[in-house]
Structures are given as C-alpha cells and as structure tokens.
Amino acid sequence: MASNLTPTEINDLMRRASGFDRDCDCKNKNNKCDKNHNRDNDCKCHDKDDDCKCRDHGKDDCDRRRCVTVCDGEKGERGERGEKGERGERGENGRHGERGERGEKGERGPQGPRGERGERGENGRNGERGERGERGERGERGERGERGEKGENLETLALSAHNLCEQEICVDECGAHIPLPEITYSNGFTPDECFRKFKVHESGHYFITYEIYTSDPSHISSAVFDNDHVIETTICIPRLNGDQFTVSTIVFLHKDDYVSLVLLGEEKGISLQPGTGASLDIFRIAK
C-alpha cells in the first residue's frame, strides 16, 4: 500500500520509534545536543558531520552515548500486502439517534377494497314525538256488530221535591234547611217528618239539580248537604246581591245517607218567592 508521507516525515517516525528522541532537546543552530538526564540515555542529532556533546550532572562522557544521524534514503519498493486480519468483535450498539423532523404529508393512496359487512348495531333511542298529522279521510262504515247480551235492568230511583209556599226562612251561619213538602216523585228516598232531609235507599251515582228563588236580594249562599256536610260541587255564591240560586252536578251517595237543601249566610229572614220558591231533583244514573 503506497504511503503519502515525505522522506522527512518518515525519518521523524523512525526516530520516534527507536526511542532516541525521547529525552533529547536540540536547541542551538550548530545542532549541538545537550542532555540533562541519565548517562545511559541516547542522544541523536540530525546531521552526521556535527559533534554530539552530552552533559550529565557536569560530567562529560560521550563514550557511553551514541549519536545517531538519520538521513533520507531512496524510496523502497512497495511491500507485499499483508494477510487479511481476523474479523474483530462486534462493537456495542450506538446510542439512539434523535427523532427526525416530521415529514410532509404524502399523497393519498388508492382506495382499498371494500371491507366485510359489520354486525348490526344496537337500536338507537326513540326519537321525539312528531307533530300531529293532518286528519285523514273518513273511513268506510264497518259492518254491524253482533247484538250484545241483555243487561240488567237498573231500577229508577229518583226524587222531585218542591216548596210552593211563600215561606220565610231564618238563615244563619250554620245553615237553614229548606222544607220541601210537595213531592211529585219519590222512589228510593224517604223524607223526615219536616220534609227537610231525605234518606237514600241505595248507593250509587246520582245527578243532583236544584233551584232557589228569594223575594229580596241578599248576601247568602246555597248548597246541598250530605249527612250535614256540604257537597262542594253544589255550592252557589252569587257575585252580587242575588235572588236566584241554581246548580247541577253528579255525586256518589251511600245507602242511608241524608240529603237536604240549605241556605247559609248572615242571620236574617229570607222569603221565598210565590209559586215554586225552591225545588230539589235527584236521579240515580249508575251504581
């Protein structure tokens, strides 16, 4: 293998390899070699005609030292190539390099093949109720249904009682029961001795309606009582001083209850109008 070193560089390498330059320091221009070390050390100079003087602790002894002069020779022939050395052991892995910068986004690749059909998902929650649609056309009349079974006969239970006298009623806060002695129909009801209260024979839903007419307007109210307790849906309270009281309702009455027509208000006497001053009608409509 050819060397790129100059002859001078080759001589320097040889001197260093021989050890002659190890402790030598030539400073003067005449290539005098001064040595300040053990007397067995070698001193070399570069020019073969120069003297070599050594000094060791003030005593000259050049016989024991060698002065070596290296001259540049001709370039030798190229040596044969040496045999290939054995393969060295694998070195340790180097440290992990730093993460490189993120590359630019690549172009979109071609569309892949269609995947297999996935499993059916769970049902979603019910949506909100939509707006009411328009009314559809009337459908055709259906066929006539079969005749139903004969129902049980519901006995007609009713009461129609009136006050035809121009009678004065003493009203107070506890209530004054109006006597209704003129009974035009009664089935399922029994009046007391004064015709103020009427006993119910059978339980059921009853339709109740009443009318009261007084001679003078007054601050009073009216209602129907059931066992001395007011039925709230029968209360009538005129906004202004009234002389007419009328209400209709449906209530459930129990067997052996007592019903009555009552005026309530401040203590005073109230006169009923001539003719039908008060009336009470009750009909059972269902059990």
HELIX and SHEET records of a PDB file:
HELIX    1   1 PRO A    7  SER A   18  1                                  12    
HELIX    2   2 CYS A   62  ARG A   64  5                                   3    
HELIX    3   3 GLU A  232  THR A  234  5                                   3    
SHEET    1   A 2 ASP A  25  CYS A  26  0                                        
SHEET    2   A 2 CYS A  33  ASP A  34 -1                                        
SHEET    1   B 5 GLU A 182  ASN A 187  0                                        
SHEET    2   B 5 ALA A 158  ASN A 163 -1                                        
SHEET    3   B 5 ALA A 278  ALA A 286 -1                                        
SHEET    4   B 5 GLY A 204  SER A 218 -1                                        
SHEET    5   B 5 GLY A 242  LEU A 253 -1                                        
SHEET    1   C 2 GLU A 168  VAL A 171  0                                        
SHEET    2   C 2 LYS A 268  SER A 271 -1                                        
SHEET    1   D 4 ALA A 176  HIS A 177  0                                        
SHEET    2   D 4 TYR A 258  GLY A 265 -1                                        
SHEET    3   D 4 PHE A 198  VAL A 200 -1                                        
SHEET    4   D 4 PHE A 189  PRO A 191 -1                                        
SHEET    1   E 4 ALA A 176  HIS A 177  0                                        
SHEET    2   E 4 TYR A 258  GLY A 265 -1                                        
SHEET    3   E 4 ILE A 220  ASP A 226 -1                                        
SHEET    4   E 4 HIS A 229  VAL A 230 -1                                        
END                                                                             
